[in-house]
Amino acid sequence: MLGNIIDGIARNAERAADGVSEALFEPVVRLGVTGLSRSGKTVFITSLVANLMDRGRMPQLIAAQQGRIVSAFLQPQPDDTVPRFEYEAHLAAMTGAKPCWPQSTRSISQLRLSFRVQPSGIIAGVRGARTVHLDIVDYPGEWLLDLPLLNLSYEDWSKKALALAEKRVPQSDAFFELLSNVDPAKPLDELPAQWLAKSFTEYLAVSRETGFSGCAPGRFLMPGDLEGSPVLTFCPLPKTAAKRGTLYREFQRRYEAYKTKVVKPFFKDHFSRIDRQIVLVDALGAVHHGPQAVGDLHGALVEVLQAFKPGRKSWLASILGKRRVEKILFAATKADHLHHSQHPQLAALMQALVRDAKDRADFSGAQTDSIALASLRTTVEETHDHYGTALECVRGTLLETGKQAAMYAGHLPENPVNILNVAQSGATEWLDADYAVMNFLPAKISLKQGDGPPHIRLDRAAEFLLGDKLS
């Protein structure tokens, strides 16, 4: 007991010493990058780092525009137990002779980018360049979907999950057919239990592939070394009065173990230490899949963003290691799939999707913003005549065929509430519009010395998230 107390005091003293060093000498910005499936997390991090190292395309990053960033260089990440983000391999995939998309995020990873920055203002002439560290933490958005489970009992989660599945037909048909033949009050039989969990997992996977965003528990879709373990072998069940040893009680126990042994460690070890956050959202993809997908995305974002702890971080709190999310940027990705004239509508849609979370964060003292961006620009803009009407299109190389094609995705309304109202009405199709999205390959590029990969508003995102630390 005494040894544990002494060990705890030592760890707290070490954290306090690290906090003093960070606050006074070499500040560290811990940036969390997340987003739901297909939102482009890996591409965002790769392009961000490349453009911070070669800053020719970053005019809206004030420190770069003023020439105060002396250098930027990669260093070993500070957490020895967290895998390194494979920056070099991802950049080679995006910018090689046959460009392709890098492998998507499958687990947590980290990268440290350090800057030598010349200070601005009246102290610039008397103080030399200082070091600022940027620790980028990449984690699957599916894991973020698990955080709301911490506040739900098994009974509450089951009721909610089954109600959601009932709205997703035919994706959930096979699961409900199997569930109808099961009595949760009977003694546990492991083989049928595994069939149920597998069927539920398949329903989640199909839901994700058809455009739905709320697909929790997230580790069911990205199990890693937990695949086949009891902690991932459960599913929602109708409420029933069940004794110990029954299917219901065992699934209830496994659900609680999932929260305790999987979700809470992630929150404690990684998520709770973040002080800047960007949330990437494939809003266009949801619009393409229809009103139900947009409504589901809105609901998932509302739940997920309740897990953030926004607010200003005091100097004392930073020394003591008590972090809060100071800035949150909500970014609608794939802006290059739309003509630039529609980017304001895409940004407005993003803002409408996260309005509730933004209001809470603003009230808590955090800074928030919403933008439309493309981490890697894959298209060029063109105007085509369509029966006497000028259509503002984009052209790129199709992922499926490798051929060039022009696309007009449809015209987003000036007021994004129109889209949300249709989505929340339960409609299955858009009433007066048709939206389409093509999948493009990265374009072949020849980078000039000092230039990072082409993008749309990545510099504005960097200025919002990092600009104050580079001043």
Legacy VTK file of the C-alpha trace (Angstrom):
# vtk DataFile Version 3.0
C-alpha trace
ASCII
DATASET POLYDATA
POINTS 471 float
0.000 0.000 0.000
2.788 2.426 0.989
4.644 1.577 -2.211
1.590 2.398 -4.314
1.170 5.747 -2.555
4.826 6.646 -3.087
4.615 5.542 -6.741
1.515 7.702 -7.239
3.205 10.741 -5.688
6.228 10.217 -7.937
4.064 10.017 -11.060
2.209 13.196 -10.107
5.502 14.998 -9.465
6.813 13.832 -12.837
3.658 15.056 -14.598
3.939 18.399 -12.826
7.589 18.749 -13.895
6.689 17.902 -17.477
3.856 20.431 -17.313
6.172 23.198 -16.114
8.621 22.432 -18.914
5.835 22.440 -21.480
4.201 25.620 -20.218
7.413 27.636 -19.818
9.974 26.358 -22.307
8.831 24.077 -25.133
5.034 24.183 -25.493
3.301 21.078 -26.798
0.083 21.120 -28.796
-1.653 17.747 -28.669
-3.927 17.616 -31.712
-6.541 14.890 -31.978
-7.602 13.953 -35.503
-10.735 11.914 -35.859
-13.714 11.412 -38.076
-16.184 8.767 -39.012
-15.565 6.234 -41.762
-14.380 7.569 -45.141
-13.770 11.079 -43.810
-10.093 11.160 -44.808
-8.160 11.199 -41.520
-5.002 9.604 -42.911
-4.920 11.906 -45.928
-5.488 14.960 -43.717
-2.574 14.175 -41.403
-0.232 13.294 -44.252
-1.001 16.435 -46.224
-0.954 18.641 -43.120
2.510 17.457 -42.100
3.853 17.716 -45.656
2.519 21.265 -45.993
3.859 22.305 -42.595
7.308 21.077 -43.592
7.171 22.673 -47.074
5.002 25.727 -46.579
4.731 27.190 -50.092
0.971 26.482 -50.208
0.171 27.799 -46.703
-0.458 31.564 -47.137
-3.222 31.680 -44.479
-0.914 30.239 -41.819
0.306 33.599 -40.504
3.608 32.363 -39.047
4.478 30.776 -42.406
3.330 33.808 -44.402
5.520 36.065 -42.246
8.506 33.734 -42.514
8.722 33.154 -38.747
8.823 29.355 -38.982
12.571 28.769 -39.240
12.225 25.011 -39.689
9.876 22.089 -39.139
11.145 18.567 -38.588
9.879 15.158 -37.467
10.944 13.651 -34.178
10.201 10.371 -32.362
6.731 10.454 -30.828
6.686 10.935 -27.037
4.545 7.869 -26.186
6.687 4.749 -26.483
3.707 2.382 -26.489
1.819 4.110 -29.341
2.654 3.164 -32.968
4.147 5.847 -35.185
1.916 7.298 -37.896
3.371 6.001 -41.173
3.804 9.429 -42.726
6.444 8.572 -45.309
4.566 5.550 -46.680
1.282 7.474 -46.887
2.924 10.439 -48.637
4.586 8.121 -51.154
1.213 6.530 -51.940
-0.453 9.912 -52.508
2.306 11.533 -54.572
4.021 8.599 -56.328
4.197 7.818 -60.042
0.900 5.907 -59.722
-0.846 7.853 -56.962
-3.337 5.980 -54.796
-5.079 6.487 -51.493
-3.172 5.342 -48.389
-4.533 2.642 -46.119
-7.194 4.006 -43.785
-6.857 4.355 -40.032
-7.126 0.980 -38.280
-5.755 1.805 -34.832
-4.324 4.660 -32.812
-1.041 6.195 -33.969
1.011 9.282 -33.258
3.494 11.647 -34.881
5.535 14.535 -33.445
6.355 17.521 -35.654
8.583 20.141 -34.057
8.967 23.768 -35.136
11.691 26.341 -34.611
9.751 29.587 -34.494
10.997 33.167 -34.375
8.769 35.138 -31.978
6.795 38.161 -33.117
6.098 41.521 -31.504
8.355 43.587 -29.280
10.337 40.565 -27.991
11.364 39.435 -31.473
14.599 41.427 -31.345
15.746 40.174 -27.951
14.646 36.563 -27.960
15.877 33.807 -30.225
13.895 31.116 -31.959
11.984 28.731 -29.692
10.775 25.167 -30.113
7.099 24.227 -30.358
6.025 20.583 -30.562
2.927 19.349 -32.371
1.835 15.868 -31.277
-0.722 14.525 -33.744
-2.883 11.689 -32.428
-4.777 9.709 -35.054
-7.535 7.390 -33.937
-10.478 5.717 -35.700
-13.746 7.610 -35.534
-15.452 4.292 -34.865
-13.745 4.258 -31.462
-15.121 7.707 -30.771
-18.629 6.298 -31.258
-18.054 4.184 -28.150
-17.651 7.097 -25.756
-21.424 7.716 -25.369
-21.757 4.088 -24.181
-20.048 5.062 -20.926
-23.280 6.763 -19.842
-25.607 3.946 -20.919
-26.557 0.771 -19.084
-26.890 -2.429 -21.095
-30.671 -2.136 -20.912
-30.647 1.455 -22.178
-28.121 0.710 -24.920
-30.058 -2.351 -26.084
-33.296 -0.395 -26.318
-31.587 2.355 -28.291
-29.619 0.025 -30.570
-32.635 -2.130 -31.411
-34.762 0.931 -32.190
-32.033 2.203 -34.506
-31.742 -1.188 -36.228
-35.494 -1.231 -36.857
-35.069 1.933 -38.943
-32.346 0.319 -41.042
-34.132 -2.098 -43.289
-33.015 -4.257 -45.093
-29.574 -3.979 -43.447
-30.864 -5.435 -40.167
-33.226 -8.108 -41.557
-30.870 -11.067 -41.026
-30.033 -10.014 -37.479
-33.675 -9.634 -36.457
-34.561 -12.985 -38.019
-31.912 -14.688 -35.910
-32.884 -12.705 -32.811
-36.526 -13.771 -33.142
-35.500 -17.397 -32.558
-33.610 -16.655 -29.340
-34.930 -16.569 -25.767
-32.645 -14.254 -23.731
-33.939 -15.760 -20.465
-32.611 -19.242 -21.271
-29.170 -20.464 -20.097
-26.206 -19.277 -22.150
-25.241 -21.474 -25.095
-21.944 -20.129 -26.441
-22.377 -21.159 -30.076
-25.734 -19.358 -30.634
-24.303 -16.405 -28.704
-21.437 -16.195 -31.193
-23.872 -16.402 -34.111
-25.887 -13.524 -32.696
-22.819 -11.342 -32.146
-21.537 -12.134 -35.640
-24.897 -11.287 -37.212
-25.026 -7.999 -35.315
-21.488 -7.170 -36.451
-22.421 -7.919 -40.068
-25.420 -5.604 -39.744
-23.130 -2.825 -38.489
-20.699 -3.395 -41.364
-23.445 -3.296 -44.002
-24.899 -0.179 -42.391
-21.548 1.567 -42.626
-21.095 0.549 -46.252
-24.526 1.927 -47.172
-23.805 5.348 -45.701
-24.894 5.159 -42.050
-22.597 6.690 -39.446
-23.907 5.536 -36.051
-22.399 2.040 -35.974
-21.460 1.308 -32.366
-19.799 -0.516 -30.691
-16.927 0.687 -32.858
-14.500 -2.116 -32.003
-16.903 -4.619 -33.550
-15.873 -3.163 -36.919
-12.186 -2.778 -35.995
-11.520 -5.567 -33.483
-7.745 -5.884 -33.871
-6.326 -8.400 -31.395
-9.689 -8.534 -29.585
-11.368 -10.407 -32.441
-13.212 -13.468 -31.187
-12.889 -12.493 -27.525
-15.895 -12.543 -25.156
-15.620 -8.759 -24.776
-16.718 -8.471 -28.436
-19.231 -11.305 -28.322
-22.513 -9.681 -27.373
-25.363 -7.772 -28.980
-28.458 -5.833 -27.874
-31.307 -7.923 -26.488
-34.895 -7.075 -25.527
-35.302 -6.409 -21.814
-36.216 -9.497 -19.864
-36.214 -10.747 -16.276
-33.256 -13.097 -16.407
-31.337 -15.046 -13.804
-27.570 -15.445 -13.514
-26.149 -17.690 -16.246
-28.717 -16.727 -18.874
-27.904 -15.251 -22.279
-29.207 -11.829 -21.230
-27.151 -11.662 -18.034
-23.998 -12.845 -19.808
-24.363 -10.283 -22.613
-24.996 -7.647 -19.985
-21.769 -8.645 -18.222
-19.781 -8.585 -21.469
-21.164 -5.173 -22.381
-19.995 -3.769 -19.044
-16.605 -5.439 -19.538
-16.367 -3.797 -22.969
-16.871 -0.384 -21.395
-14.450 -1.060 -18.543
-11.640 -2.828 -20.399
-11.841 -1.271 -23.881
-13.585 2.105 -23.882
-12.418 3.592 -20.582
-8.690 2.871 -21.125
-8.817 4.642 -24.488
-10.551 7.632 -22.952
-8.141 7.783 -20.023
-4.881 7.144 -21.883
-5.445 9.109 -25.074
-8.674 10.999 -25.626
-8.712 12.888 -22.326
-5.202 14.286 -22.987
-6.102 16.123 -26.202
-6.250 19.928 -26.148
-6.962 20.684 -29.831
-9.323 18.624 -31.983
-10.376 18.440 -35.603
-13.447 16.391 -36.486
-13.526 15.372 -40.149
-16.917 14.585 -41.676
-17.817 13.213 -45.097
-20.986 15.292 -45.289
-21.154 14.994 -49.075
-21.092 11.214 -48.857
-24.022 11.276 -46.437
-25.989 13.599 -48.742
-25.285 11.247 -51.635
-26.673 8.268 -49.678
-29.918 10.112 -48.930
-31.931 11.725 -46.129
-31.692 8.769 -43.760
-27.887 8.807 -43.941
-27.816 12.549 -43.229
-30.177 12.151 -40.267
-28.071 9.293 -38.941
-24.877 11.351 -39.331
-26.459 14.242 -37.442
-27.504 11.962 -34.590
-24.076 10.304 -34.408
-22.284 13.661 -34.286
-24.561 14.962 -31.532
-23.815 11.901 -29.383
-20.108 11.753 -30.113
-19.417 15.414 -29.497
-21.007 15.242 -26.058
-17.899 13.309 -25.023
-15.581 16.270 -25.551
-14.595 18.332 -22.534
-14.320 21.793 -24.101
-13.147 24.878 -22.293
-10.181 27.133 -21.696
-7.123 25.519 -20.135
-5.543 27.608 -17.396
-1.788 27.929 -16.907
-2.033 26.030 -13.611
-4.153 23.293 -15.182
-1.549 22.778 -17.927
1.164 22.330 -15.294
-0.924 19.810 -13.378
-1.721 17.885 -16.551
-5.451 18.609 -16.580
-6.228 19.107 -20.254
-9.397 20.342 -21.862
-10.200 20.765 -25.523
-9.527 24.454 -26.175
-10.286 24.489 -29.894
-12.503 22.280 -32.037
-12.592 22.519 -35.818
-15.457 20.814 -37.662
-14.386 20.149 -41.244
-16.488 18.906 -44.153
-13.988 17.008 -46.291
-13.807 16.376 -50.049
-14.566 19.995 -50.933
-12.769 19.332 -54.225
-15.803 17.255 -55.278
-17.732 20.531 -55.582
-17.094 23.683 -57.588
-15.741 26.426 -55.329
-18.978 28.377 -55.736
-20.712 25.746 -53.558
-18.115 25.592 -50.798
-19.995 28.108 -48.619
-23.077 25.853 -48.733
-20.976 22.825 -47.764
-19.458 24.721 -44.826
-22.945 25.865 -43.778
-24.174 22.257 -43.876
-21.262 21.240 -41.668
-22.101 24.017 -39.220
-25.758 22.951 -39.115
-24.824 19.310 -38.440
-22.772 20.235 -35.376
-24.800 23.222 -34.182
-25.731 21.688 -30.824
-22.169 20.644 -30.016
-20.792 23.992 -31.160
-23.182 25.906 -28.905
-22.109 23.833 -25.873
-18.432 24.269 -26.670
-18.793 28.019 -27.180
-20.624 28.304 -23.859
-17.789 26.436 -22.111
-15.205 28.858 -23.456
-13.741 26.740 -26.245
-13.172 28.201 -29.699
-14.952 26.440 -32.549
-15.179 26.844 -36.303
-16.616 25.004 -39.310
-15.035 24.882 -42.769
-15.100 22.959 -46.025
-11.692 21.619 -47.021
-9.892 19.119 -49.203
-6.712 17.751 -47.647
-5.498 16.693 -51.096
-7.014 18.346 -54.137
-7.849 15.699 -56.740
-9.869 17.682 -59.312
-9.865 20.726 -61.564
-12.892 22.935 -62.192
-14.750 23.144 -65.501
-17.972 24.643 -66.824
-20.142 22.552 -69.175
-23.231 23.470 -71.163
-26.221 21.255 -70.390
-29.176 22.063 -72.657
-28.413 25.746 -72.444
-27.607 25.732 -68.720
-24.052 26.278 -67.537
-23.073 23.576 -65.041
-20.094 24.227 -62.766
-18.334 20.849 -62.610
-15.139 19.239 -61.403
-12.989 16.786 -63.370
-10.785 14.027 -62.000
-9.571 10.450 -62.438
-12.163 7.866 -61.408
-11.097 5.437 -58.696
-12.967 2.506 -60.235
-11.802 2.806 -63.870
-8.803 5.126 -63.927
-10.520 7.218 -66.600
-11.074 10.973 -66.575
-14.632 12.143 -65.878
-16.434 15.398 -65.146
-18.980 15.506 -62.324
-21.771 17.820 -61.286
-22.683 16.721 -57.771
-25.926 18.694 -57.562
-26.683 22.083 -56.101
-26.668 22.286 -52.310
-29.341 24.641 -50.934
-28.345 28.040 -49.587
-30.031 27.194 -46.290
-28.741 23.842 -44.940
-31.776 23.580 -42.659
-33.695 22.480 -45.760
-31.527 19.357 -45.959
-31.766 18.635 -42.223
-35.544 19.078 -42.199
-35.966 16.467 -44.932
-33.499 14.156 -43.186
-35.322 14.407 -39.863
-38.754 13.929 -41.448
-38.076 10.251 -42.110
-38.038 10.660 -45.910
-36.104 8.059 -47.867
-35.356 10.254 -50.890
-34.679 13.926 -51.556
-37.869 15.624 -52.692
-36.631 18.125 -55.245
-32.947 17.418 -55.791
-30.580 14.696 -56.899
-27.084 14.452 -55.467
-24.232 12.321 -56.752
-20.630 11.788 -55.711
-17.832 10.102 -57.649
-14.736 8.580 -56.100
-11.545 10.103 -57.495
-7.950 8.943 -57.374
-5.238 11.360 -56.285
-4.106 13.414 -59.268
-0.568 13.072 -60.588
1.405 16.039 -59.317
4.871 17.466 -59.765
5.807 19.396 -56.651
8.078 22.405 -56.834
10.741 22.738 -54.173
9.192 24.216 -51.045
5.621 23.226 -51.941
3.497 20.637 -50.191
0.658 18.711 -51.889
-2.219 20.821 -53.320
-5.172 21.311 -51.003
-8.178 23.499 -50.265
-8.137 25.523 -47.007
-5.684 23.294 -45.183
-3.737 26.449 -44.323
-6.823 27.996 -42.759
-7.356 24.860 -40.684
-3.731 24.956 -39.511
-4.004 28.638 -38.567
-7.103 28.017 -36.467
-5.658 24.971 -34.715
-2.023 26.051 -34.294
-1.637 29.710 -35.168
-1.658 31.041 -31.601
1.080 28.605 -30.564
3.323 29.701 -33.444
3.033 33.432 -32.714
LINES 1 472
471 0 1 2 3 4 5 6 7 8 9 10 11 12 13 14 15 16 17 18 19 20 21 22 23 24 25 26 27 28 29 30 31 32 33 34 35 36 37 38 39 40 41 42 43 44 45 46 47 48 49 50 51 52 53 54 55 56 57 58 59 60 61 62 63 64 65 66 67 68 69 70 71 72 73 74 75 76 77 78 79 80 81 82 83 84 85 86 87 88 89 90 91 92 93 94 95 96 97 98 99 100 101 102 103 104 105 106 107 108 109 110 111 112 113 114 115 116 117 118 119 120 121 122 123 124 125 126 127 128 129 130 131 132 133 134 135 136 137 138 139 140 141 142 143 144 145 146 147 148 149 150 151 152 153 154 155 156 157 158 159 160 161 162 163 164 165 166 167 168 169 170 171 172 173 174 175 176 177 178 179 180 181 182 183 184 185 186 187 188 189 190 191 192 193 194 195 196 197 198 199 200 201 202 203 204 205 206 207 208 209 210 211 212 213 214 215 216 217 218 219 220 221 222 223 224 225 226 227 228 229 230 231 232 233 234 235 236 237 238 239 240 241 242 243 244 245 246 247 248 249 250 251 252 253 254 255 256 257 258 259 260 261 262 263 264 265 266 267 268 269 270 271 272 273 274 275 276 277 278 279 280 281 282 283 284 285 286 287 288 289 290 291 292 293 294 295 296 297 298 299 300 301 302 303 304 305 306 307 308 309 310 311 312 313 314 315 316 317 318 319 320 321 322 323 324 325 326 327 328 329 330 331 332 333 334 335 336 337 338 339 340 341 342 343 344 345 346 347 348 349 350 351 352 353 354 355 356 357 358 359 360 361 362 363 364 365 366 367 368 369 370 371 372 373 374 375 376 377 378 379 380 381 382 383 384 385 386 387 388 389 390 391 392 393 394 395 396 397 398 399 400 401 402 403 404 405 406 407 408 409 410 411 412 413 414 415 416 417 418 419 420 421 422 423 424 425 426 427 428 429 430 431 432 433 434 435 436 437 438 439 440 441 442 443 444 445 446 447 448 449 450 451 452 453 454 455 456 457 458 459 460 461 462 463 464 465 466 467 468 469 470
